Amino acid sequence: MRAPARARSAGLVVVAACLGLITSCGGDGDGGSARPEPSVSRPTVEPAHTAAYEAGWREGKRIFEDGGKGAAVREVVWGGCVRRSLTARPREVVDKDRGAWVLGCEQGVGSGADRHPPTGPVTRRVPDPDLLRRFRSWAAAQGERQSARHAGRVVLVHLGTHDYDVELACACTAGSAKDDARRLADAFATWWDGDDGDGTAWNLVVTDPTGQRLFTRALG
């Protein structure tokens, strides 16, 4: 027995309405419209020179609070900030731009509140093969050939306009790396006059061939 036409028509209207609701709600099918993903704000990464400068500034202000105006002479004129940069923490921040850390330390230790953050990297690394050649020549004439034979390369690490460190790579053997690095540093420091070229050299940093620090000592 067939249903009356009016009943069939009403049933079709109900089915169509249900299908429309499913479609408009998205459903679970492929034809559903995707919901927009919520926007996520990504944190900005602070440049290495900015992070190092800020760490140096905080240390400089701490030094000033502890030592007063006299600390500025010690840290800026006598190279205190430069020497501190070798052991400053956190290392993963400082070592990415030690020059920026020194700049922040020197500005922070001043009695004023002037801040002049760098707009780009401060540290410059410049190989100096001629310096290595002259050292080896001196070592051969002074009976230090054995120590000098471990010298692999010399890099001048400029930490600003005038201050720099001398980085000396040591081709040291694993078993005696510390002793070889110390003997190489002693020989180099004996030859070094503390003010070679423009500016002031403060530290000698002896590294292994990969750049890891083995030994440091003051120059001058």
Disulfide bonds with the S-S distance in Angstrom:
Cys81-Cys105 2.11
Cys170-Cys172 1.73
